[in-house]
Amino acid sequence: MKVTIIGAGAIGGLAGAHMSRAGYDVTLVDRWVEHVEAMNRKGIDIDGVRGDMHMDVKALTPDQLEGPLEAILIATKSQHTADAVRLVIPHMGPDSFIVSYQNGFNEPLIAELLTEAGIGGMERIIGSIPNYGGALVDPGHLEFVHEGKIELGEMDGSDTARLRELVKMLENLTKVVVSNNIWGQIWAKQVYANQVIFSALADARIHQTLGVERYARIAGAVVREAIGIATANGIELEAFDFFDPIAYQPKTAEDTKKLISNINTAIWLLRKDQDPNKHEFKKKGSGMWWDIVYRKRKSETEAQNTKLVAYGKSKGADTRLIEKMSSMIYEIEDGQRQLGFHNYDELEAYVAEIGKTLP
């Protein structure tokens, strides 16, 4: 099966490099010309949790893309999903399918665009959650930041030959778990993502934000509200490595202690493979932090949480806390607010004001 990956950043680049090394026909497509030129000239250099590696790859800019395509992995930021799908639609054949290899509620949008083009809908889509982490540091240079599994599944929960083949290919990178409730997995990741967004309100390491009990309690309140949105929409959330939705609904002070422990375990899981004596990590925070602080660009917060809030409002769920936190990120991105721990003070006060302080 021929694989085309749209977006050769950390997530798409790491997958493409490892599948290429295993001998599969993989093409990486990226709009950053210098990155494409570097990949074609010298391959991809990867450092981080697995040590230093070098892998040869094929890369194109979008204008060089030709069909017919087979497996198409969209690995762009959520806000670029529509552009990526419109790019590949003219090159799709009768057996082409798209994998949303991203964070965010992107599958409905992809299906809508396919339907508008008259070439199908949700049946042409595989959902996924890549739970490993990385960073695109420089052209042709990726950093593998933390290990993690890939959740993969047909949107209707069925078992298909294309799904099994893709699992086999991606297992050259990391463990792949087939889900018969991938939409529930996607929702769980988006609920959890609000904790990640929270950590980007200050320019600090994760153990200085989520690793502090006072701040973890605020983040827990935000995630609990997001769980309420999922519940209102009838979503069965699925637990994964870094997240147990049951823990985020504390009813007693003892339950909150267990939640704090759960958050600390998640921090440990994200950092356990990092040896600072072997590699000085450039990506020291979340993907949201990386975009805002290192790449100097907008994060995925708006693309993700606008949809989450819309899902909440459609069912009458409370979305005030998520809207408040998201607006603070937008202000930081627009240069109207400074990064810093004062943002946690403000959000903590708002949590108390609307009666959402954890027990």
LINJO-V128284 format. One record per pair of residues at least 4 apart in sequence whose ideal C-beta (glycine too) atoms are under 7 Angstrom apart, sorted by the first residue. I is the first residue (numbers start at 1). GAP is how many residues later the second one is. D is the distance in Angstrom with one decimal. If there is no record, write none. Layout:
i = [I:I]
gap = [GAP:GAP]
d = [D:D]
This chain:
i = [1:1:1:2:2:2:3:3:3:3:3:3:3:4:4:4:4:5:5:5:5:5:5:5:5:6:6:6:6:6:6:6:6:6:7:7:7:7:7:7:8:8:8:8:8:8:8:8:8:9:9:9:10:10:10:10:10:11:11:11:11:11:12:12:12:12:12:13:13:13:13:13:14:14:14:14:14:14:15:15:15:15:16:16:16:16:17:17:17:17:17:18:18:18:19:19:19:19:19:20:20:20:20:20:21:22:24:26:27:27:28:28:28:28:29:29:29:30:30:30:31:31:32:33:33:34:34:35:35:35:36:36:36:36:37:38:38:38:39:39:39:39:39:40:42:43:43:43:43:44:44:44:44:45:45:45:46:46:46:46:47:47:47:48:48:48:48:48:49:49:49:49:49:49:50:60:60:62:65:65:66:67:67:67:68:68:68:68:69:69:69:69:70:70:71:71:71:72:72:72:72:72:73:73:74:74:74:74:74:74:74:74:75:75:76:76:76:76:77:77:78:78:78:78:78:78:78:79:79:80:81:81:81:81:81:82:82:82:83:84:85:85:85:85:86:88:89:89:89:92:92:97:97:97:97:98:98:98:99:99:100:100:100:100:100:100:101:101:102:103:103:103:103:104:104:104:104:105:105:105:106:107:107:107:107:107:108:109:110:110:111:111:111:111:112:113:114:114:114:114:115:120:122:125:126:126:126:126:127:127:127:127:127:128:128:128:129:129:129:129:130:131:131:131:131:131:131:132:132:132:132:133:133:133:134:134:134:134:135:135:135:135:135:135:136:137:137:137:137:143:143:143:145:145:146:146:147:147:148:148:149:149:149:149:149:150:150:150:151:151:151:151:151:152:152:152:152:152:152:153:153:153:153:153:154:154:154:155:155:157:157:159:161:162:163:163:164:165:166:167:167:167:170:171:171:179:179:181:181:181:182:183:184:184:184:184:184:185:185:185:186:187:187:187:187:188:188:188:188:188:188:188:189:190:190:191:191:191:191:191:191:192:192:192:193:193:194:194:194:194:194:195:195:195:195:195:196:196:197:197:197:197:198:198:198:198:199:199:199:199:199:199:200:200:200:200:200:200:200:201:201:201:201:202:202:202:202:202:202:203:203:204:204:205:205:206:206:206:206:206:207:207:208:209:210:210:210:210:210:211:211:212:213:213:215:215:216:216:216:217:217:217:218:218:218:218:218:219:220:220:220:220:221:221:221:221:221:221:222:222:222:222:223:223:224:224:224:225:225:225:225:226:226:226:227:227:227:227:227:228:228:228:229:229:229:229:229:229:230:230:232:232:232:232:233:233:237:239:239:239:241:242:242:242:243:244:247:247:247:248:250:250:250:250:250:251:251:252:253:253:254:255:255:256:256:256:257:258:259:260:261:262:263:264:265:266:267:268:274:275:276:283:285:285:286:287:288:288:288:288:289:290:290:291:291:291:291:292:292:292:298:298:299:299:300:301:301:301:302:302:304:305:305:305:306:307:308:308:309:309:309:309:310:312:312:313:319:320:320:321:321:321:321:322:323:324:324:324:325:325:326:327:328:328:328:328:329:330:331:331:332:332:341:342:343:344:345:346:347:348:349:350:351:351:352]
gap = [69:70:164:23:68:69:16:21:22:23:68:70:166:23:25:65:68:7:10:11:21:23:24:68:70:23:66:67:68:69:70:78:81:82:5:23:67:68:69:77:4:5:8:20:21:22:27:31:51:4:66:127:4:124:125:126:132:4:64:90:119:123:4:16:61:63:89:4:15:31:123:129:4:118:120:128:130:159:4:58:155:158:4:10:12:41:4:27:29:38:40:4:154:155:5:7:150:151:153:4:6:35:36:37:34:150:145:32:31:33:11:29:30:31:31:33:36:5:6:29:30:31:4:4:28:4:105:4:104:105:4:23:24:25:4:4:101:102:4:5:18:20:101:19:98:11:12:13:14:11:13:96:98:9:95:96:7:9:96:98:5:96:232:95:96:97:231:233:95:96:97:98:224:225:94:4:5:25:22:26:25:24:25:26:23:24:25:28:19:22:23:27:25:26:26:28:95:16:24:25:26:27:26:28:7:10:11:24:25:26:27:28:26:27:4:5:8:26:223:226:24:25:26:28:222:225:226:221:224:4:4:21:25:28:29:4:27:31:4:4:4:13:25:28:27:4:24:28:30:4:27:27:28:29:65:12:26:27:27:29:6:7:10:25:27:28:27:29:4:86:90:197:201:86:196:199:200:81:85:202:4:4:15:18:20:48:4:4:4:15:4:10:11:14:4:4:5:6:7:10:6:4:33:30:26:27:28:37:26:28:55:56:59:22:23:24:22:56:57:60:20:17:18:19:20:109:110:14:15:16:42:12:13:15:8:9:10:11:7:8:10:147:148:155:6:4:5:6:145:138:139:140:136:138:124:127:27:126:26:93:25:26:27:28:92:20:24:26:26:28:31:34:89:11:14:15:24:26:27:4:25:26:27:29:4:6:9:27:28:23:24:4:4:4:4:15:4:4:4:4:9:11:6:4:5:6:59:4:55:57:4:4:4:51:52:53:54:4:53:55:4:4:43:48:50:4:49:50:51:52:55:57:4:114:118:32:35:36:39:46:54:31:50:51:4:111:4:28:29:32:128:4:15:24:27:28:90:92:91:104:128:132:20:21:24:127:7:10:11:86:87:90:85:86:88:89:92:99:129:127:138:142:143:7:137:138:139:141:142:90:136:4:5:79:80:4:5:61:64:79:4:60:4:6:5:6:9:53:57:53:56:4:4:47:4:129:4:44:47:4:39:141:4:126:129:130:133:4:4:28:39:138:4:100:130:135:136:137:4:99:100:103:4:25:4:24:25:93:96:97:131:4:82:96:4:10:18:21:22:4:89:90:4:79:82:83:88:90:5:7:80:83:84:85:78:82:8:4:5:6:28:24:27:28:23:18:11:12:15:11:5:6:9:108:109:4:108:107:4:106:4:4:104:4:102:103:4:4:4:4:4:4:4:4:4:4:4:4:7:4:4:7:4:5:4:4:4:11:12:13:4:4:5:4:6:7:8:7:40:41:4:35:30:34:4:4:25:28:4:28:4:4:17:21:4:4:4:14:4:10:13:14:4:5:7:6:4:4:34:4:30:33:35:4:4:4:23:26:4:22:4:4:4:9:15:19:4:4:5:6:5:7:4:4:4:4:4:4:4:4:4:4:5:6:5]
d = [5.5:5.4:5.2:4.6:4.4:6.9:6.4:6.5:6.8:4.6:4.7:6.5:6.8:5.1:6.3:5.0:5.2:4.4:6.6:4.7:6.7:5.1:6.6:4.5:5.5:5.0:6.7:6.9:5.2:6.4:6.1:4.6:6.7:6.5:4.5:6.4:6.8:3.8:3.8:6.8:5.3:4.6:6.5:4.0:6.9:3.9:6.4:6.9:6.4:5.8:6.8:4.3:6.1:3.2:5.0:5.3:5.7:6.7:5.1:6.5:5.2:6.6:5.9:6.7:6.4:2.9:6.5:6.0:6.6:6.2:6.6:5.0:6.5:7.0:5.3:6.1:6.3:6.3:6.2:7.0:6.3:5.4:6.0:5.0:4.6:5.9:6.4:4.8:6.6:4.1:5.7:6.7:4.7:4.0:4.5:4.8:5.2:7.0:5.5:6.5:4.7:6.1:6.7:4.8:4.9:4.1:5.5:6.9:4.9:6.0:6.5:5.6:6.8:4.5:5.1:6.0:5.9:5.4:5.5:6.7:6.4:5.7:6.7:6.2:6.0:6.2:4.4:6.4:4.3:6.6:6.4:4.5:6.6:5.3:6.0:6.2:3.8:3.1:6.5:5.8:5.3:4.0:5.3:5.2:5.9:5.7:5.6:4.2:5.9:5.2:5.6:5.8:6.0:5.5:6.1:5.1:4.5:6.8:4.9:5.7:5.1:5.8:5.9:4.6:3.5:5.8:6.0:6.9:5.1:6.9:6.3:6.2:4.2:6.0:5.5:4.1:5.8:5.5:6.7:6.1:6.6:3.0:6.7:6.5:6.4:7.0:3.5:6.6:6.1:4.9:5.9:5.2:6.6:6.0:6.4:6.7:6.2:5.2:6.4:7.0:4.8:6.8:4.6:4.3:6.3:4.9:6.8:6.1:6.8:5.6:6.0:6.2:4.4:6.3:4.0:6.3:4.9:6.7:5.2:7.0:5.9:6.3:3.5:6.0:4.8:3.7:5.6:6.4:3.9:5.8:6.3:7.0:4.7:5.8:6.8:6.3:6.3:6.5:6.4:6.8:6.3:7.0:5.4:4.7:6.7:6.1:7.0:5.0:7.0:3.8:6.2:5.0:6.8:6.3:6.2:5.7:6.1:5.4:4.5:5.6:4.5:5.3:6.1:6.6:5.8:6.4:5.3:6.1:5.6:6.1:6.3:6.3:6.5:6.9:6.5:6.0:4.8:6.7:6.5:4.6:5.9:6.3:7.0:5.4:5.6:6.3:6.3:6.5:6.4:5.6:6.2:4.4:4.4:6.1:6.4:6.5:5.5:5.2:5.5:5.7:4.7:4.4:5.1:5.5:6.6:6.9:5.9:6.3:5.7:5.5:3.8:6.5:5.7:6.3:6.3:4.8:4.1:5.1:6.3:5.0:5.1:3.5:5.4:6.7:7.0:6.3:5.9:6.5:5.9:3.9:5.6:4.2:4.4:6.5:5.7:5.8:5.2:5.2:6.9:4.5:6.0:6.4:3.9:5.8:5.9:4.6:6.7:5.3:5.5:6.8:5.8:5.8:6.5:5.0:4.9:6.2:6.7:5.2:6.8:6.0:6.1:4.7:6.9:5.4:6.4:5.6:6.1:4.7:5.4:5.1:6.6:4.7:6.7:6.8:6.7:6.1:5.6:5.9:6.8:6.6:6.0:3.9:6.3:3.3:4.7:5.7:5.7:6.5:6.7:3.9:6.5:6.6:6.2:6.3:6.4:6.8:6.7:6.6:6.1:6.3:4.7:6.2:5.0:6.9:5.2:5.2:6.9:6.5:6.3:5.8:6.3:6.5:6.4:6.0:4.8:5.8:4.5:6.5:4.7:6.8:6.5:6.3:5.3:4.7:5.8:6.2:4.5:5.0:7.0:6.3:6.1:6.4:6.1:6.1:5.9:6.1:4.2:5.7:5.8:6.5:6.8:6.7:6.6:4.2:6.2:6.1:6.3:4.9:5.4:5.0:6.2:6.9:6.6:4.7:7.0:5.3:4.6:5.9:5.4:5.3:6.5:6.2:7.0:4.4:5.8:6.3:5.7:4.6:5.4:6.5:5.1:6.6:6.8:5.7:3.8:4.3:5.9:6.8:6.6:6.2:6.9:4.0:6.3:5.8:5.6:5.5:5.2:6.4:6.9:5.6:4.4:4.1:5.4:5.6:6.5:5.5:6.3:5.7:6.9:6.2:3.5:6.1:6.6:5.4:6.4:5.4:5.9:5.7:6.0:6.7:5.4:6.5:6.4:5.5:6.4:5.3:6.1:5.3:4.8:6.7:6.9:5.1:6.8:6.2:5.6:5.2:5.8:6.4:6.2:5.9:5.2:5.5:6.8:6.4:5.0:4.9:6.7:5.6:6.7:5.4:6.3:5.8:6.5:4.8:6.8:5.2:6.0:6.2:4.7:5.8:6.8:6.8:6.6:6.2:6.3:6.9:5.7:5.8:6.3:6.3:5.4:6.3:6.6:6.2:5.8:3.9:4.6:6.6:4.1:5.5:6.7:3.8:6.9:4.0:5.5:5.6:4.4:6.2:4.8:6.3:6.1:4.3:5.9:6.9:6.9:5.9:6.1:5.0:4.3:6.2:3.3:4.4:5.4:5.7:5.5:5.4:6.6:5.4:6.7:4.9:6.8:6.5:6.6:6.6:4.8:5.2:6.6:6.4:6.5:6.4:6.4:6.7:6.6:6.4:6.4:6.5:6.3:5.6:6.2:6.7:6.6:5.3:3.2:6.4:6.9:6.5:6.5:4.3:7.0:6.2:5.5:5.0:6.3:4.9:5.4:6.8:4.2:5.6:6.3:6.3:6.9:5.0:6.7:6.8:5.2:5.6:5.8:4.6:5.6:6.4:6.4:5.9:6.0:4.5:6.4:6.4:6.6:6.5:6.2:4.7:6.1:5.9:6.3:3.9:4.1:6.2:5.4:6.3:5.7:6.4:6.5:6.8:6.0:6.0:6.2:6.8:6.7:5.4:6.9:6.1:6.4:6.4:6.6:6.2:5.7:7.0:6.3:6.1:4.3:3.7:4.8:5.9:6.9:6.5:6.2:6.0:6.6:6.6:6.4:6.7:6.2:6.4:5.0:5.5:5.2]
